[in-house]
Amino acid sequence: MTGFDWHADPIDRDTPITPTYRNTQNVRRFLTAECGTGFEFDRAFMAWIKDGAAKTMGDVGDEWQRRHAADA
């Protein structure tokens, strides 16, 4: 089995974060759709995504929204 292609494979809320995860334009499109046009990466958030804990892209979108709820 080949790894998930973060550049081209479809991403949905159930897509697991894999060891090959990358912050690609495909990921950015998904997270902008989930979180709104104000979505942006920062170092602390990127570190959280890649911390090795099991999570999905839905978890990532939810966490970004949680971290930015006070900004709304």
Backbone atoms as SQL, in Angstrom:
CREATE TABLE atoms (id INTEGER PRIMARY KEY, chain TEXT, resi INTEGER, resn TEXT, atom TEXT, x REAL, y REAL, z REAL);
INSERT INTO atoms VALUES
  (1, 'A', 1, 'MET', 'N', 0.839, -1.186, 0.000),
  (2, 'A', 1, 'MET', 'CA', 0.000, 0.000, 0.000),
  (3, 'A', 1, 'MET', 'C', 0.882, 1.247, 0.000),
  (4, 'A', 2, 'THR', 'N', 0.520, 2.188, -0.836),
  (5, 'A', 2, 'THR', 'CA', 1.268, 3.435, -0.867),
  (6, 'A', 2, 'THR', 'C', 0.716, 4.374, 0.196),
  (7, 'A', 3, 'GLY', 'N', 1.504, 5.372, 0.557),
  (8, 'A', 3, 'GLY', 'CA', 1.085, 6.329, 1.564),
  (9, 'A', 3, 'GLY', 'C', 0.054, 7.301, 1.024),
  (10, 'A', 4, 'PHE', 'N', -0.547, 8.025, 1.926),
  (11, 'A', 4, 'PHE', 'CA', -1.523, 9.040, 1.557),
  (12, 'A', 4, 'PHE', 'C', -0.790, 10.184, 0.866),
  (13, 'A', 5, 'ASP', 'N', -1.333, 10.666, -0.247),
  (14, 'A', 5, 'ASP', 'CA', -0.736, 11.782, -0.986),
  (15, 'A', 5, 'ASP', 'C', -1.424, 13.068, -0.534),
  (16, 'A', 6, 'TRP', 'N', -0.765, 13.816, 0.317),
  (17, 'A', 6, 'TRP', 'CA', -1.339, 15.038, 0.880),
  (18, 'A', 6, 'TRP', 'C', -1.510, 16.128, -0.168),
  (19, 'A', 7, 'HIS', 'N', -0.862, 15.984, -1.308),
  (20, 'A', 7, 'HIS', 'CA', -1.014, 16.959, -2.391),
  (21, 'A', 7, 'HIS', 'C', -2.258, 16.693, -3.228),
  (22, 'A', 8, 'ALA', 'N', -2.640, 15.418, -3.402),
  (23, 'A', 8, 'ALA', 'CA', -3.657, 15.096, -4.392),
  (24, 'A', 8, 'ALA', 'C', -4.839, 14.272, -3.887),
  (25, 'A', 9, 'ASP', 'N', -4.637, 13.439, -2.867),
  (26, 'A', 9, 'ASP', 'CA', -5.737, 12.582, -2.417),
  (27, 'A', 9, 'ASP', 'C', -6.844, 13.416, -1.766),
  (28, 'A', 10, 'PRO', 'N', -8.104, 12.964, -1.926),
  (29, 'A', 10, 'PRO', 'CA', -9.209, 13.701, -1.293),
  (30, 'A', 10, 'PRO', 'C', -9.082, 13.681, 0.233),
  (31, 'A', 11, 'ILE', 'N', -9.384, 14.808, 0.842),
  (32, 'A', 11, 'ILE', 'CA', -9.320, 14.952, 2.303),
  (33, 'A', 11, 'ILE', 'C', -10.734, 15.202, 2.804),
  (34, 'A', 12, 'ASP', 'N', -11.105, 14.467, 3.872),
  (35, 'A', 12, 'ASP', 'CA', -12.370, 14.752, 4.548),
  (36, 'A', 12, 'ASP', 'C', -12.127, 14.697, 6.051),
  (37, 'A', 13, 'ARG', 'N', -13.168, 14.896, 6.830),
  (38, 'A', 13, 'ARG', 'CA', -13.013, 14.953, 8.284),
  (39, 'A', 13, 'ARG', 'C', -12.483, 13.652, 8.873),
  (40, 'A', 14, 'ASP', 'N', -12.666, 12.533, 8.181),
  (41, 'A', 14, 'ASP', 'CA', -12.208, 11.239, 8.690),
  (42, 'A', 14, 'ASP', 'C', -10.798, 10.871, 8.250),
  (43, 'A', 15, 'THR', 'N', -10.159, 11.712, 7.441),
  (44, 'A', 15, 'THR', 'CA', -8.802, 11.428, 6.974),
  (45, 'A', 15, 'THR', 'C', -7.842, 11.457, 8.158),
  (46, 'A', 16, 'PRO', 'N', -7.146, 10.338, 8.423),
  (47, 'A', 16, 'PRO', 'CA', -6.208, 10.329, 9.555),
  (48, 'A', 16, 'PRO', 'C', -4.923, 11.093, 9.230),
  (49, 'A', 17, 'ILE', 'N', -4.359, 11.721, 10.254),
  (50, 'A', 17, 'ILE', 'CA', -3.031, 12.329, 10.125),
  (51, 'A', 17, 'ILE', 'C', -2.027, 11.182, 10.110),
  (52, 'A', 18, 'THR', 'N', -1.229, 11.131, 9.068),
  (53, 'A', 18, 'THR', 'CA', -0.254, 10.053, 8.906),
  (54, 'A', 18, 'THR', 'C', 1.149, 10.588, 9.206),
  (55, 'A', 19, 'PRO', 'N', 2.116, 9.685, 9.360),
  (56, 'A', 19, 'PRO', 'CA', 3.495, 10.142, 9.569),
  (57, 'A', 19, 'PRO', 'C', 4.033, 10.972, 8.403),
  (58, 'A', 20, 'THR', 'N', 3.416, 10.849, 7.224),
  (59, 'A', 20, 'THR', 'CA', 3.873, 11.607, 6.057),
  (60, 'A', 20, 'THR', 'C', 3.106, 12.925, 5.879),
  (61, 'A', 21, 'TYR', 'N', 2.315, 13.322, 6.892),
  (62, 'A', 21, 'TYR', 'CA', 1.513, 14.552, 6.795),
  (63, 'A', 21, 'TYR', 'C', 2.364, 15.746, 6.359),
  (64, 'A', 22, 'ARG', 'N', 1.805, 16.558, 5.471),
  (65, 'A', 22, 'ARG', 'CA', 2.437, 17.807, 5.025),
  (66, 'A', 22, 'ARG', 'C', 1.378, 18.897, 4.956),
  (67, 'A', 23, 'ASN', 'N', 1.771, 20.124, 5.222),
  (68, 'A', 23, 'ASN', 'CA', 0.880, 21.280, 5.106),
  (69, 'A', 23, 'ASN', 'C', 0.837, 21.716, 3.645),
  (70, 'A', 24, 'THR', 'N', 0.017, 21.044, 2.859),
  (71, 'A', 24, 'THR', 'CA', -0.056, 21.305, 1.420),
  (72, 'A', 24, 'THR', 'C', -1.214, 22.247, 1.101),
  (73, 'A', 25, 'GLN', 'N', -1.271, 22.674, -0.154),
  (74, 'A', 25, 'GLN', 'CA', -2.398, 23.497, -0.607),
  (75, 'A', 25, 'GLN', 'C', -3.701, 22.714, -0.479),
  (76, 'A', 26, 'ASN', 'N', -3.655, 21.412, -0.685),
  (77, 'A', 26, 'ASN', 'CA', -4.823, 20.556, -0.533),
  (78, 'A', 26, 'ASN', 'C', -5.326, 20.606, 0.916),
  (79, 'A', 27, 'VAL', 'N', -4.413, 20.516, 1.872),
  (80, 'A', 27, 'VAL', 'CA', -4.765, 20.616, 3.292),
  (81, 'A', 27, 'VAL', 'C', -5.319, 22.010, 3.595),
  (82, 'A', 28, 'ARG', 'N', -4.665, 23.026, 3.078),
  (83, 'A', 28, 'ARG', 'CA', -5.121, 24.412, 3.307),
  (84, 'A', 28, 'ARG', 'C', -6.536, 24.619, 2.763),
  (85, 'A', 29, 'ARG', 'N', -6.832, 24.076, 1.576),
  (86, 'A', 29, 'ARG', 'CA', -8.189, 24.183, 1.007),
  (87, 'A', 29, 'ARG', 'C', -9.209, 23.523, 1.924),
  (88, 'A', 30, 'PHE', 'N', -8.889, 22.315, 2.416),
  (89, 'A', 30, 'PHE', 'CA', -9.794, 21.616, 3.316),
  (90, 'A', 30, 'PHE', 'C', -10.031, 22.430, 4.586),
  (91, 'A', 31, 'LEU', 'N', -8.950, 22.910, 5.209),
  (92, 'A', 31, 'LEU', 'CA', -9.095, 23.621, 6.478),
  (93, 'A', 31, 'LEU', 'C', -9.761, 24.986, 6.298),
  (94, 'A', 32, 'THR', 'N', -9.563, 25.635, 5.172),
  (95, 'A', 32, 'THR', 'CA', -10.271, 26.885, 4.898),
  (96, 'A', 32, 'THR', 'C', -11.767, 26.611, 4.761),
  (97, 'A', 33, 'ALA', 'N', -12.123, 25.506, 4.120),
  (98, 'A', 33, 'ALA', 'CA', -13.541, 25.140, 4.009),
  (99, 'A', 33, 'ALA', 'C', -14.128, 24.812, 5.377),
  (100, 'A', 34, 'GLU', 'N', -13.361, 24.162, 6.234),
  (101, 'A', 34, 'GLU', 'CA', -13.827, 23.783, 7.576),
  (102, 'A', 34, 'GLU', 'C', -13.870, 24.964, 8.540),
  (103, 'A', 35, 'CYS', 'N', -12.865, 25.840, 8.462),
  (104, 'A', 35, 'CYS', 'CA', -12.653, 26.857, 9.497),
  (105, 'A', 35, 'CYS', 'C', -12.969, 28.272, 9.036),
  (106, 'A', 36, 'GLY', 'N', -13.123, 28.494, 7.762),
  (107, 'A', 36, 'GLY', 'CA', -13.402, 29.827, 7.247),
  (108, 'A', 36, 'GLY', 'C', -12.166, 30.467, 6.635),
  (109, 'A', 37, 'THR', 'N', -12.395, 31.608, 6.013),
  (110, 'A', 37, 'THR', 'CA', -11.320, 32.276, 5.276),
  (111, 'A', 37, 'THR', 'C', -10.222, 32.828, 6.183),
  (112, 'A', 38, 'GLY', 'N', -10.470, 32.917, 7.478),
  (113, 'A', 38, 'GLY', 'CA', -9.443, 33.382, 8.406),
  (114, 'A', 38, 'GLY', 'C', -8.436, 32.314, 8.786),
  (115, 'A', 39, 'PHE', 'N', -8.618, 31.087, 8.257),
  (116, 'A', 39, 'PHE', 'CA', -7.688, 30.013, 8.618),
  (117, 'A', 39, 'PHE', 'C', -6.269, 30.363, 8.212),
  (118, 'A', 40, 'GLU', 'N', -5.336, 30.080, 9.120),
  (119, 'A', 40, 'GLU', 'CA', -3.903, 30.166, 8.800),
  (120, 'A', 40, 'GLU', 'C', -3.148, 29.246, 9.744),
  (121, 'A', 41, 'PHE', 'N', -2.013, 28.768, 9.271),
  (122, 'A', 41, 'PHE', 'CA', -1.140, 27.937, 10.095),
  (123, 'A', 41, 'PHE', 'C', -0.271, 28.827, 10.964),
  (124, 'A', 42, 'ASP', 'N', 0.072, 28.347, 12.164),
  (125, 'A', 42, 'ASP', 'CA', 1.135, 28.958, 12.955),
  (126, 'A', 42, 'ASP', 'C', 1.980, 27.808, 13.510),
  (127, 'A', 43, 'ARG', 'N', 3.150, 28.137, 14.004),
  (128, 'A', 43, 'ARG', 'CA', 4.090, 27.080, 14.422),
  (129, 'A', 43, 'ARG', 'C', 3.527, 26.176, 15.513),
  (130, 'A', 44, 'ALA', 'N', 2.875, 26.756, 16.509),
  (131, 'A', 44, 'ALA', 'CA', 2.336, 25.950, 17.608),
  (132, 'A', 44, 'ALA', 'C', 1.262, 24.989, 17.103),
  (133, 'A', 45, 'PHE', 'N', 0.420, 25.464, 16.197),
  (134, 'A', 45, 'PHE', 'CA', -0.635, 24.616, 15.644),
  (135, 'A', 45, 'PHE', 'C', -0.031, 23.508, 14.780),
  (136, 'A', 46, 'MET', 'N', 0.954, 23.831, 13.961),
  (137, 'A', 46, 'MET', 'CA', 1.605, 22.815, 13.136),
  (138, 'A', 46, 'MET', 'C', 2.285, 21.766, 14.017),
  (139, 'A', 47, 'ALA', 'N', 2.895, 22.191, 15.117),
  (140, 'A', 47, 'ALA', 'CA', 3.531, 21.244, 16.035),
  (141, 'A', 47, 'ALA', 'C', 2.480, 20.322, 16.654),
  (142, 'A', 48, 'TRP', 'N', 1.325, 20.876, 17.011),
  (143, 'A', 48, 'TRP', 'CA', 0.246, 20.066, 17.576),
  (144, 'A', 48, 'TRP', 'C', -0.216, 19.015, 16.568),
  (145, 'A', 49, 'ILE', 'N', -0.367, 19.404, 15.307),
  (146, 'A', 49, 'ILE', 'CA', -0.807, 18.457, 14.273),
  (147, 'A', 49, 'ILE', 'C', 0.159, 17.280, 14.191),
  (148, 'A', 50, 'LYS', 'N', 1.457, 17.559, 14.263),
  (149, 'A', 50, 'LYS', 'CA', 2.475, 16.536, 14.033),
  (150, 'A', 50, 'LYS', 'C', 3.031, 15.932, 15.325),
  (151, 'A', 51, 'ASP', 'N', 2.310, 16.062, 16.455),
  (152, 'A', 51, 'ASP', 'CA', 2.852, 15.602, 17.742),
  (153, 'A', 51, 'ASP', 'C', 2.822, 14.089, 17.932),
  (154, 'A', 52, 'GLY', 'N', 2.302, 13.347, 16.951),
  (155, 'A', 52, 'GLY', 'CA', 2.304, 11.889, 17.030),
  (156, 'A', 52, 'GLY', 'C', 1.039, 11.300, 17.624),
  (157, 'A', 53, 'ALA', 'N', 0.187, 12.113, 18.230),
  (158, 'A', 53, 'ALA', 'CA', -1.076, 11.613, 18.771),
  (159, 'A', 53, 'ALA', 'C', -2.025, 11.306, 17.614),
  (160, 'A', 54, 'ALA', 'N', -2.813, 10.252, 17.770),
  (161, 'A', 54, 'ALA', 'CA', -3.778, 9.879, 16.730),
  (162, 'A', 54, 'ALA', 'C', -4.836, 10.974, 16.603),
  (163, 'A', 55, 'LYS', 'N', -5.034, 11.440, 15.380),
  (164, 'A', 55, 'LYS', 'CA', -6.070, 12.445, 15.123),
  (165, 'A', 55, 'LYS', 'C', -6.451, 12.406, 13.665),
  (166, 'A', 56, 'THR', 'N', -7.598, 12.996, 13.365),
  (167, 'A', 56, 'THR', 'CA', -8.084, 13.084, 11.994),
  (168, 'A', 56, 'THR', 'C', -8.074, 14.545, 11.567),
  (169, 'A', 57, 'MET', 'N', -8.330, 14.760, 10.285),
  (170, 'A', 57, 'MET', 'CA', -8.426, 16.137, 9.806),
  (171, 'A', 57, 'MET', 'C', -9.620, 16.851, 10.439),
  (172, 'A', 58, 'GLY', 'N', -10.661, 16.121, 10.793),
  (173, 'A', 58, 'GLY', 'CA', -11.773, 16.727, 11.528),
  (174, 'A', 58, 'GLY', 'C', -11.313, 17.242, 12.880),
  (175, 'A', 59, 'ASP', 'N', -10.469, 16.461, 13.572),
  (176, 'A', 59, 'ASP', 'CA', -9.903, 16.904, 14.854),
  (177, 'A', 59, 'ASP', 'C', -9.078, 18.170, 14.658),
  (178, 'A', 60, 'VAL', 'N', -8.327, 18.214, 13.558),
  (179, 'A', 60, 'VAL', 'CA', -7.479, 19.381, 13.276),
  (180, 'A', 60, 'VAL', 'C', -8.345, 20.622, 13.076),
  (181, 'A', 61, 'GLY', 'N', -9.402, 20.505, 12.280),
  (182, 'A', 61, 'GLY', 'CA', -10.296, 21.639, 12.071),
  (183, 'A', 61, 'GLY', 'C', -10.958, 22.078, 13.364),
  (184, 'A', 62, 'ASP', 'N', -11.404, 21.124, 14.167),
  (185, 'A', 62, 'ASP', 'CA', -12.049, 21.446, 15.445),
  (186, 'A', 62, 'ASP', 'C', -11.087, 22.146, 16.387),
  (187, 'A', 63, 'GLU', 'N', -9.836, 21.674, 16.425),
  (188, 'A', 63, 'GLU', 'CA', -8.839, 22.286, 17.312),
  (189, 'A', 63, 'GLU', 'C', -8.523, 23.710, 16.880),
  (190, 'A', 64, 'TRP', 'N', -8.405, 23.947, 15.576),
  (191, 'A', 64, 'TRP', 'CA', -8.137, 25.313, 15.117),
  (192, 'A', 64, 'TRP', 'C', -9.282, 26.233, 15.530),
  (193, 'A', 65, 'GLN', 'N', -10.513, 25.755, 15.353),
  (194, 'A', 65, 'GLN', 'CA', -11.669, 26.571, 15.736),
  (195, 'A', 65, 'GLN', 'C', -11.680, 26.815, 17.238),
  (196, 'A', 66, 'ARG', 'N', -11.339, 25.804, 18.038),
  (197, 'A', 66, 'ARG', 'CA', -11.280, 25.977, 19.494),
  (198, 'A', 66, 'ARG', 'C', -10.255, 27.026, 19.870),
  (199, 'A', 67, 'ARG', 'N', -9.080, 26.965, 19.238),
  (200, 'A', 67, 'ARG', 'CA', -8.009, 27.917, 19.559),
  (201, 'A', 67, 'ARG', 'C', -8.359, 29.345, 19.136),
  (202, 'A', 68, 'HIS', 'N', -9.226, 29.493, 18.153),
  (203, 'A', 68, 'HIS', 'CA', -9.538, 30.822, 17.630),
  (204, 'A', 68, 'HIS', 'C', -10.950, 31.294, 17.969),
  (205, 'A', 69, 'ALA', 'N', -11.628, 30.579, 18.850),
  (206, 'A', 69, 'ALA', 'CA', -13.006, 30.950, 19.228),
  (207, 'A', 69, 'ALA', 'C', -13.050, 32.350, 19.848),
  (208, 'A', 70, 'ALA', 'N', -12.037, 32.699, 20.611),
  (209, 'A', 70, 'ALA', 'CA', -11.996, 34.028, 21.249),
  (210, 'A', 70, 'ALA', 'C', -11.775, 35.138, 20.227),
  (211, 'A', 71, 'ASP', 'N', -11.235, 34.784, 19.050),
  (212, 'A', 71, 'ASP', 'CA', -10.973, 35.786, 18.010),
  (213, 'A', 71, 'ASP', 'C', -12.254, 36.215, 17.301),
  (214, 'A', 72, 'ALA', 'N', -13.291, 35.394, 17.411),
  (215, 'A', 72, 'ALA', 'CA', -14.533, 35.678, 16.664),
  (216, 'A', 72, 'ALA', 'C', -15.336, 36.804, 17.280);
